[in-house]
Amino acid sequence: MSAPTSFDVIILGTGPAGLQAAVHAARRKATVLVLGQIQQSSLYKAHIDNYFSLFKISGEELLRRGMEQVTQAGAVCREESVTGIEAHEAGFGVRTDAAAAYVGKSLVLATGSKRNRLGVPGEKELLGKGVSYCVDCDGFFFKGRDVCVVGSESAAVDGVLTLTRYAGRVHWVCDAPPPAGPQRERVDASGAIIHQRLGVEAVEGVDQVTGVRLSDGTRLAVEAVFIELGAKGVLELATPLGVMLDESMTFIQTDRQQQTSVPGVFAAGDICGMPWQLAKAVGEGCIAGIGAAGHARQRGRRGPG
């Protein structure tokens, strides 16, 4: 492998957090490399109607505009997947699936978090067409319509309570006994229909969700399926650096400057935890980009070490 290419800031992730970080870092005269594909962002197939000044824009369009803004700011973007990160005398070494090697004085982790999936027929095909992994993101689009929430943990409970405020009939499918407590009491009082100890066998529909089939053969006629199984963080690449995680060992801990426990490593967006919202990701990306550029500038003055 040839000698690694050096940058001031390397950003992992092309979602809203990563792209915003790139814009702010590049405008501070830092050399910036962005790694990833916008198609991998959870925003790509979402529909946005709750972000300041934007009305009903698709996630795909928003990300493509963001990528144009990033390149105009002077950042380098490469559609490569990261296979490894390690400490380097000049900062942080990054390896990719394209057999490329890079070194950055600062690192921004903005890879998002993978949503746990059901793995049933129709789930993948109808993503963005009624299948969603975020009630807060997409629930409002189904005002007055019959919907279904799948999951047994607190994320599903929150989703059910949110949807009962504006959806039509709300079905809650949970393969384990729902957690007891005040929230469960609120669900019972909300009128949501609970299907206990059942799973989803398939999501039905062609161009739009029309229903779900449960493990006992029951069919629910719904127009949306919200899969709230929690999230599995994409942290395997970060933990070898010694980056501290939260108590659940799922998300990265940061301070108010989006700095992690490792100097020079910043994190932003879904990888830092809930709420999974565009506004949060953009704000954290802004702060992380500014911080990463500043750290790279200071490191450049100090030299290696």
GIGILIN-V593898 format. One record per residue. N is the residue number from 1. RES is the residue in one small letter. D_CENTER is the distance of its C-alpha to the mean C-alpha in Angstrom with 1 decimal. Layout:
{{N RES D_CENTER} {N RES D_CENTER}}
This chain:
{{1 m 32.2} {2 s 33.0} {3 a 32.4} {4 p 28.8} {5 t 28.0} {6 s 27.4} {7 f 25.1} {8 d 24.8} {9 v 21.0} {10 i 18.6} {11 i 14.9} {12 l 12.6} {13 g 9.8} {14 t 10.5} {15 g 7.7} {16 p 9.1} {17 a 9.1} {18 g 10.8} {19 l 13.0} {20 q 14.2} {21 a 15.0} {22 a 16.9} {23 v 18.9} {24 h 20.0} {25 a 20.9} {26 a 22.8} {27 r 24.7} {28 r 25.9} {29 k 27.7} {30 a 25.5} {31 t 25.2} {32 v 21.5} {33 l 20.0} {34 v 16.5} {35 l 15.5} {36 g 13.3} {37 q 13.2} {38 i 11.6} {39 q 12.1} {40 q 9.4} {41 s 6.6} {42 s 5.3} {43 l 7.4} {44 y 10.3} {45 k 12.0} {46 a 11.3} {47 h 14.3} {48 i 14.3} {49 d 17.3} {50 n 16.4} {51 y 15.9} {52 f 19.0} {53 s 21.7} {54 l 19.7} {55 f 20.9} {56 k 19.5} {57 i 17.8} {58 s 15.7} {59 g 12.3} {60 e 14.2} {61 e 16.9} {62 l 14.9} {63 l 13.2} {64 r 16.7} {65 r 18.3} {66 g 16.0} {67 m 17.0} {68 e 20.6} {69 q 20.5} {70 v 19.2} {71 t 22.0} {72 q 24.5} {73 a 23.8} {74 g 24.9} {75 a 21.9} {76 v 22.0} {77 c 19.3} {78 r 19.5} {79 e 17.7} {80 e 18.0} {81 s 16.1} {82 v 16.7} {83 t 19.0} {84 g 20.0} {85 i 20.1} {86 e 23.3} {87 a 25.3} {88 h 27.7} {89 e 30.8} {90 a 29.4} {91 g 26.0} {92 f 23.3} {93 g 23.8} {94 v 21.2} {95 r 22.1} {96 t 20.6} {97 d 21.4} {98 a 23.7} {99 a 26.0} {100 a 25.3} {101 a 25.4} {102 y 24.3} {103 v 25.0} {104 g 23.3} {105 k 24.8} {106 s 21.4} {107 l 18.0} {108 v 14.6} {109 l 11.7} {110 a 8.4} {111 t 7.2} {112 g 3.6} {113 s 4.6} {114 k 6.7} {115 r 7.9} {116 n 11.6} {117 r 13.8} {118 l 17.4} {119 g 18.7} {120 v 21.3} {121 p 23.0} {122 g 21.6} {123 e 18.0} {124 k 16.8} {125 e 19.5} {126 l 18.7} {127 l 15.0} {128 g 14.9} {129 k 18.5} {130 g 18.3} {131 v 15.9} {132 s 12.6} {133 y 10.1} {134 c 10.0} {135 v 13.5} {136 d 12.9} {137 c 11.4} {138 d 14.1} {139 g 16.8} {140 f 19.1} {141 f 19.6} {142 f 21.6} {143 k 24.0} {144 g 27.1} {145 r 26.0} {146 d 26.0} {147 v 22.6} {148 c 21.6} {149 v 19.2} {150 v 18.9} {151 g 18.5} {152 s 20.7} {153 e 19.0} {154 s 18.4} {155 a 15.0} {156 a 17.2} {157 v 20.0} {158 d 18.1} {159 g 17.0} {160 v 20.6} {161 l 22.0} {162 t 19.9} {163 l 20.9} {164 t 24.5} {165 r 24.8} {166 y 24.7} {167 a 24.3} {168 g 27.5} {169 r 28.0} {170 v 25.1} {171 h 25.2} {172 w 23.6} {173 v 23.7} {174 c 23.5} {175 d 24.9} {176 a 25.9} {177 p 27.8} {178 p 25.5} {179 p 25.5} {180 a 28.5} {181 g 28.7} {182 p 28.6} {183 q 25.4} {184 r 26.9} {185 e 30.1} {186 r 28.3} {187 v 26.8} {188 d 30.4} {189 a 31.7} {190 s 29.2} {191 g 30.7} {192 a 27.7} {193 i 29.0} {194 i 28.1} {195 h 28.3} {196 q 28.6} {197 r 28.7} {198 l 27.6} {199 g 24.8} {200 v 23.7} {201 e 25.6} {202 a 24.4} {203 v 22.7} {204 e 25.5} {205 g 25.8} {206 v 26.3} {207 d 24.6} {208 q 23.3} {209 v 22.8} {210 t 26.3} {211 g 26.1} {212 v 25.1} {213 r 27.6} {214 l 27.8} {215 s 29.2} {216 d 32.6} {217 g 33.0} {218 t 32.2} {219 r 30.6} {220 l 28.6} {221 a 28.8} {222 v 25.5} {223 e 23.6} {224 a 20.0} {225 v 18.4} {226 f 15.5} {227 i 14.4} {228 e 13.5} {229 l 14.0} {230 g 11.7} {231 a 9.0} {232 k 10.1} {233 g 8.9} {234 v 9.6} {235 l 12.4} {236 e 15.5} {237 l 16.0} {238 a 15.8} {239 t 18.1} {240 p 21.2} {241 l 21.2} {242 g 21.7} {243 v 18.6} {244 m 18.8} {245 l 16.3} {246 d 16.5} {247 e 19.1} {248 s 17.0} {249 m 16.4} {250 t 12.6} {251 f 11.2} {252 i 12.8} {253 q 15.5} {254 t 16.3} {255 d 19.1} {256 r 19.4} {257 q 19.4} {258 q 16.1} {259 q 18.4} {260 t 17.9} {261 s 21.0} {262 v 21.8} {263 p 23.5} {264 g 22.0} {265 v 18.5} {266 f 15.9} {267 a 12.2} {268 a 9.9} {269 g 6.6} {270 d 4.2} {271 i 6.6} {272 c 9.2} {273 g 8.8} {274 m 9.3} {275 p 9.8} {276 w 6.5} {277 q 8.5} {278 l 9.2} {279 a 12.2} {280 k 10.8} {281 a 8.5} {282 v 11.7} {283 g 14.0} {284 e 12.7} {285 g 12.5} {286 c 16.1} {287 i 17.3} {288 a 16.0} {289 g 17.5} {290 i 20.7} {291 g 20.9} {292 a 20.4} {293 a 23.0} {294 g 25.4} {295 h 25.1} {296 a 25.8} {297 r 28.8} {298 q 30.2} {299 r 29.9} {300 g 31.7} {301 r 34.5} {302 r 34.8} {303 g 34.6} {304 p 33.4} {305 g 33.2}}
